[in-house]
């Protein structure tokens, strides 16, 4: 696996789509199957043909492929998973939660109830905040809303639109 990655993904191939990348990987795999390792008498594909009947079948029932973490929710209503921080609902501050980390996303559970789902951050020390997780706190502290990092992330992602801004301005005008 390391050899394949080093020889085919360094430098990172430039492709237009995932389908194009998958096609390249299939071609590389076919080519590697015809390769001999050192002075061995058979190719990789020939050795695999001998081993294939000995492989155990995949299980019938689905199995979990993610990695489990049990972080504690900090006072900012965030958890840290692999150097990155993710928001969870405010009511969980101080509690331990269960996190299932997958390749592209993570799911946060309180007991057995899903309480948050985030796209996984790949870079280190990133922060992904969901505005909805902070609404309970913003009801008690509405002055924190305009400068909230969660609000900025929601705006940049297009989830807090000018319509929402207009509603917020009208609410502030009426309620102060």
N, C-alpha and C positions, 0 to 999 in steps of 0.2 A: 504494500500500500504506500509506504513512504517513497519507494522508488518511482512508482507511478505518478504520485503527486509532484515529486521533485522534477521528473523528466517531462511531464506534460502540463503542469500548472505553474511552472516557474520559467519565465514570467507569466503572470496571469493572462490567459488567452483573451483576446478581444473578439467578442461575438455580439451579434445583434439581438439574440433571443436565447431563452433557455433551451428551446428545441434545437437550435443550432449547436449549442454547447453539448447537449446530449448526443447529437449525431457525431460530433468530434470525439467524444469519450468512447462511443461504440467503435469508431474506426481505430482509435488507439488500442482499445481492448483486443480487437481482432488481430492487430499487428503484434501486440505483446504475446498473444497466445501462440504465435508461430515461433517465438524466440526460445533459444536454448540458454540455460543458465550454466555458465562456465563450459566445462567439457562433458556435461551430462549427455547421455545417449538419447533422451527424449525431449520433446518440446513441452512447454507449459501446458498446452491443451491436451497432450497425450497423458501427462501425469494427472491432470484433472479428470480425464475420462476413466482412469483406474479408480480414483477416489470417489467420484460422484455417487456410485451405488451404495457406498458405505456411509454417506451423510444421512443424518436423522431428518425426518420430515419436519416442516414448520408446524408449530402447534395450531390446533383448530381454533382455539379461543384467542381473542386479541390480548396482547400484552403491552404493558407500559414501556415506552422507550425513552421517557424523559428521566431527568436526574432530580432527586428529591432534596429539598433544602427546608429548614425550619427556622427562619429568621424571626426576630422580635421586631414589632412595629415601633419605630422611634417616635419622638414627640412631634415630628413634622408629618406624621402619618405616612411614612415611607419605610420600605424594607430595602436591604442591601443584598443583592444576589450577584456574586462574582464581580465585585467592584462597581456595579451599576446600581442606581437607586430607582425604585418604582413606587408609585403611590398606591395606597389602599384606602378604603373608607375610614374616616376619622374615628368612628366608634371602636376601631381595633387598636388604638394607641395603647402601647404597653403589653399587648397580647402576643403570643407566639402564633404564627400562621404556618401553613404548609404550602410550599411552592413546588410546582412541577415544571422544571426547565426543559424546554424542547429546543430544537435547532432554530426555529424561527419565532417562537413565542414562549410566554410563560403564563401559567395559570396559578392564581392564589386562592387557597381554600381556608375558611374558618370552620373548624370541625370538618364536616364533609360538604359544606356549601361553598360553591364558587363565589368569590367576592370581587375578584378582579382578573382581568386578562389583558396582557400587554404584548405588543410586538417586541421581540427581544432586541436589546441594544447590543451591538457588536463591539463598538469602541469601548475602551476602558473609561471609568469614572463619568459615565453619562447619566442623565436624569430623564425619566419619562414620567410625566405627571398627567393625571386625568382630572379635569376640572370637576366632574361630577363627584369625585371622592371628597372634595372640599366644601361642597354646598352646605352640609350641616354646620360646619364651622363658620362659613360666611354669613349664615343667618344670624349668628351671635355677634360676628365681627364684620359687618358689611364694609367698613372702611378699609379692610385689607384687600378687597376685591380688585380695585384698579391696578395695584402693583403686583398682583399675584403671578408667580412664574407659571402656574397651571393655566392661567388666563392667556398669557403670551403664547404658550405652546398650543392652546386650543385655537387661537387666532391664526397662527402660522400654519396649522394643519387644516384651516378652513372650517373648523367645527363651531367657531364663535364668529358669526357673520356680522355684517353691518346691521342686519335686522335685529340681532341680539343686542348690539351696541345701542341702537335706537330705543329698544325696550328698556335697557338699563338706564339710559339717560332720562327717559320719561319717568321711571320708577324713582330715580333719585330726586327729580324735580318735585314729585308728589310727596315722597316720604322723607326727603332731606338726606 
